[in-house]
Amino acid sequence: YSDDVVRQPLVGSPQSEEEPVCSPPQRELWVQGFDFEVNLPYYFCQTSGVSQWELPDEGFIVPATSECPLELIPFERRLPLSDPHTRYWRKRYSLFSAFDQGIRMNEAAWYSVTPEILAKHQAEKLVSEVGTEAFVVDAFSGVGGNAIQLARCASHVLAFDICTNTIENAKANASLYGVRHKIDLVCCDFFTVASSLKADAVFLSPPWGGKASSMPGFSISRLVDTIDTSDMVRKALQIAPKVALYLPKVTSMKELKGVMRKAGARKYQVEQAHINKQFVAITVYIG
């Protein structure tokens, strides 16, 4: 078994609020508060300072506290509850440099999208192993962050997600980046069709389980209760000779070695991604 670990420094701004040059006006962030005297929610705009009772027609909304009525905020416009409120909002341009062009998100995307500079690097490295005419499978597309970068490097991408709205967001985002014609986005569970797929490479960015993935003691053996990581990697290797697996920075190297052995992955490289000297995640390149 070969399992070397390398450090990959990347230059970017993982939490920059600076607006990219030559972009349209910034999209607005609203904070949903709750007035207990009148028992009603209200909305405050971080940019303009406007406060109102009605749900804003546009912009993104973050709840101020866990007592806010989240059900009033459309999922596609909701940011996760955080302290400070702008924690996820500050990362918007690092997730998508074209954010102000009309990028579509949902609550889960704010903590699951791969930073664009890292997604670009992952795509370039994976595709360099198989050639630019490669056909690549993205098993867990989300709103399209990785699929977009893969499509910019490879000939074609087949991407899956189990949520219809998320797939529609990914389609819209791919169009903004000019690669919609190179991606087939399918709403179904990757595992139900894996046995029928053949490709040159597979990219795996499975759901990590939210906040649990940042806690010490986090286990990669079984992700979000239903995904057996060894089985997932084994299925991916049956599809393609090259596989990339994106995992949290708290991943135990000892546990990872066991997972790879169980999956039958005899050769792999672990790459630690550092953005602006900050350790953000690891990618395992297999095959």
C-alpha positions in Angstrom: 0.0 0.0 0.0 1.3 3.5 -0.9 -0.2 6.3 1.2 2.1 9.4 1.1 0.8 12.7 2.4 1.6 16.0 0.7 0.8 19.6 1.7 -0.8 21.8 -1.1 -0.6 25.5 -0.4 -3.2 27.6 -2.4 -3.5 31.4 -2.6 -7.0 32.7 -2.1 -9.4 34.6 0.2 -11.5 32.0 2.0 -13.3 34.7 4.1 -13.1 37.9 2.0 -15.9 40.4 2.0 -14.3 42.4 -0.8 -16.4 42.7 -3.9 -14.6 41.3 -7.1 -13.5 44.0 -9.6 -16.0 44.7 -12.4 -18.8 42.8 -10.8 -22.5 43.8 -10.6 -23.8 45.4 -7.4 -23.5 43.2 -4.3 -26.4 41.0 -3.5 -27.8 41.8 -0.1 -27.8 40.0 3.2 -30.8 40.3 5.6 -30.9 39.3 9.2 -34.2 37.8 10.5 -34.9 38.9 14.0 -37.9 38.4 16.3 -39.8 41.1 18.2 -41.2 39.3 21.3 -43.4 42.3 22.2 -45.5 42.0 19.1 -44.7 38.3 18.5 -43.6 38.9 14.9 -40.3 38.4 12.9 -38.6 41.3 11.3 -35.9 41.7 8.7 -32.8 44.0 8.8 -30.6 44.6 5.8 -26.9 44.5 6.5 -26.0 46.7 3.5 -28.6 49.4 3.5 -29.7 49.5 7.2 -33.4 49.1 6.2 -35.6 47.3 8.6 -39.0 45.9 7.7 -41.7 43.4 8.8 -42.2 41.8 5.4 -40.0 39.0 4.0 -37.7 40.7 1.5 -38.4 40.0 -2.2 -34.7 39.4 -2.9 -31.4 38.7 -1.2 -30.2 36.1 1.3 -31.4 35.8 4.9 -29.7 34.6 8.0 -31.6 33.9 11.3 -30.4 36.0 14.3 -31.2 33.3 16.8 -32.5 29.7 17.0 -35.9 31.2 18.1 -36.5 32.8 14.8 -39.2 31.1 12.6 -36.9 29.5 10.0 -39.9 28.1 8.1 -40.6 31.6 6.8 -37.3 31.8 5.0 -37.1 30.0 1.6 -34.5 27.2 1.8 -32.7 28.6 -1.3 -32.3 32.0 0.4 -31.4 30.9 3.9 -28.0 30.9 5.5 -27.1 28.6 8.4 -27.5 30.1 11.9 -24.0 31.3 12.9 -22.1 33.5 15.3 -21.3 36.1 13.9 -24.2 36.3 11.5 -21.9 37.0 8.6 -19.7 33.9 9.2 -20.9 32.1 6.0 -21.7 35.3 4.1 -18.0 36.4 4.2 -17.1 33.2 2.3 -19.4 33.8 -0.7 -16.7 34.9 -3.2 -14.4 32.2 -2.1 -17.1 29.6 -2.9 -18.0 31.2 -6.2 -16.1 34.1 -7.8 -19.2 34.7 -9.9 -21.5 35.0 -6.9 -22.9 38.4 -7.8 -23.7 37.2 -11.3 -26.6 35.3 -9.8 -25.2 32.1 -8.2 -28.0 30.0 -6.7 -27.5 28.5 -3.2 -29.4 26.7 -0.5 -28.7 26.5 3.2 -26.6 23.3 3.0 -24.5 24.7 0.2 -23.0 27.4 2.4 -21.1 24.8 4.4 -20.7 22.1 1.8 -19.5 23.8 -1.4 -15.7 23.3 -2.0 -13.9 26.7 -2.1 -13.5 27.5 -5.8 -9.7 27.8 -5.7 -9.5 24.3 -4.2 -12.2 22.8 -6.6 -10.2 24.2 -9.5 -7.0 22.6 -8.2 -8.8 19.2 -7.6 -10.2 19.2 -11.1 -6.9 20.1 -12.7 -5.1 17.4 -10.7 -7.6 14.6 -11.3 -8.1 15.3 -15.0 -4.3 15.6 -15.5 -4.2 11.9 -14.6 -6.6 10.9 -17.4 -6.5 13.6 -20.0 -8.7 16.4 -21.1 -10.9 14.1 -23.2 -11.9 12.4 -20.0 -15.5 11.6 -18.9 -15.8 12.3 -15.2 -18.5 11.3 -12.7 -19.3 13.7 -9.8 -21.2 11.5 -7.3 -22.5 14.3 -5.1 -22.9 17.5 -7.1 -24.6 19.8 -4.6 -25.1 23.2 -6.3 -22.3 22.4 -8.7 -19.1 23.8 -7.3 -16.9 20.8 -8.2 -18.9 19.8 -11.3 -18.3 23.2 -12.8 -14.5 23.1 -12.3 -14.4 19.5 -13.6 -16.3 20.5 -16.7 -13.8 23.3 -17.3 -11.0 20.7 -17.5 -12.6 17.5 -18.8 -14.6 16.7 -21.9 -17.8 15.8 -20.1 -19.2 15.4 -16.5 -22.1 13.3 -15.2 -23.2 14.6 -11.9 -25.8 13.4 -9.3 -27.8 14.8 -6.5 -30.9 13.5 -4.7 -32.6 16.9 -4.4 -34.5 18.3 -7.4 -34.1 21.9 -6.3 -30.3 21.4 -5.8 -30.0 20.0 -9.3 -31.8 23.0 -10.7 -29.5 25.3 -8.8 -26.5 23.4 -10.1 -27.8 23.8 -13.7 -28.2 27.5 -13.3 -24.7 27.9 -11.8 -23.1 25.8 -14.5 -24.8 28.1 -17.1 -23.2 31.2 -15.4 -19.8 29.6 -15.8 -20.5 28.7 -19.4 -20.2 24.9 -18.9 -23.8 23.8 -18.8 -23.4 22.0 -22.1 -20.6 19.9 -20.7 -22.5 18.6 -17.6 -25.4 16.1 -17.4 -27.0 16.7 -14.0 -29.2 13.9 -12.8 -31.6 13.8 -9.8 -31.0 10.4 -8.3 -29.0 8.5 -5.7 -25.5 7.8 -7.1 -25.4 4.4 -5.3 -28.5 3.2 -7.2 -26.8 3.5 -10.5 -23.1 3.1 -9.7 -23.0 -0.5 -10.9 -24.0 0.6 -14.4 -21.5 3.4 -14.8 -18.1 3.5 -16.5 -15.9 6.6 -16.6 -12.3 7.8 -16.7 -12.5 9.3 -13.2 -14.8 9.7 -10.3 -15.0 12.7 -7.9 -16.4 12.0 -4.4 -17.5 14.8 -2.1 -20.0 13.0 0.2 -21.9 14.9 2.8 -19.8 15.1 6.0 -22.6 15.5 8.5 -22.6 19.2 9.1 -20.9 20.6 12.2 -20.0 17.1 13.4 -17.3 17.0 10.7 -15.3 19.8 12.5 -15.3 18.1 15.9 -12.4 15.9 17.2 -13.2 12.2 17.1 -15.1 12.6 13.8 -15.2 9.2 12.0 -15.1 8.9 8.2 -15.9 5.2 8.2 -19.6 5.9 8.0 -20.7 9.4 6.8 -24.2 10.8 7.7 -25.2 7.4 9.0 -25.9 5.8 5.6 -22.7 6.1 3.6 -20.1 3.4 4.2 -16.9 5.1 3.0 -15.1 1.9 2.1 -18.0 0.6 0.1 -18.3 4.0 -1.7 -14.6 4.0 -2.7 -14.9 0.4 -3.8 -17.8 1.2 -6.0 -16.1 4.3 -7.5 -13.0 2.2 -8.4 -15.2 -0.2 -10.2 -16.4 2.7 -12.3 -13.0 4.3 -13.0 -9.3 3.8 -12.4 -8.8 7.2 -10.9 -10.9 8.5 -7.9 -10.6 11.7 -5.8 -12.2 11.7 -2.3 -12.8 15.0 -0.5 -12.8 14.8 3.3 -12.7 17.0 6.4 -9.4 18.2 7.8 -10.0 16.3 11.1 -9.9 13.0 9.3 -7.7 10.5 11.1 -4.9 9.2 8.9 -4.9 5.9 10.8 -8.7 5.5 10.1 -8.3 6.6 6.5 -5.6 3.9 6.0 -8.0 1.3 7.3 -10.8 2.6 5.0 -8.6 2.5 2.0 -7.4 -1.0 2.8 -11.0 -2.3 3.2 -11.9 -0.6 -0.1 -9.0 -2.3 -1.9 -7.3 1.0 -2.8 -3.7 -0.1 -3.0 -2.2 3.2 -4.1 -3.3 6.7 -3.0 -2.0 10.1 -2.1 -3.4 12.3 0.7 -3.2 16.0 -0.1 -3.7 18.6 2.7 -5.1 21.8 1.2 -4.0 25.1 2.8 -5.7 28.3 1.7 -3.8 31.4 2.7 -1.8 29.1 5.2 -5.1 27.9 6.7 -5.6 24.1 6.7 -9.1 23.6 5.2 -9.5 19.9 4.1 -7.9 16.9 2.6 -8.3 15.2 -0.8 -7.4 11.6 -1.3 -6.3 10.8 -4.9 -6.7 7.1 -5.5 -5.3 4.9 -8.3 
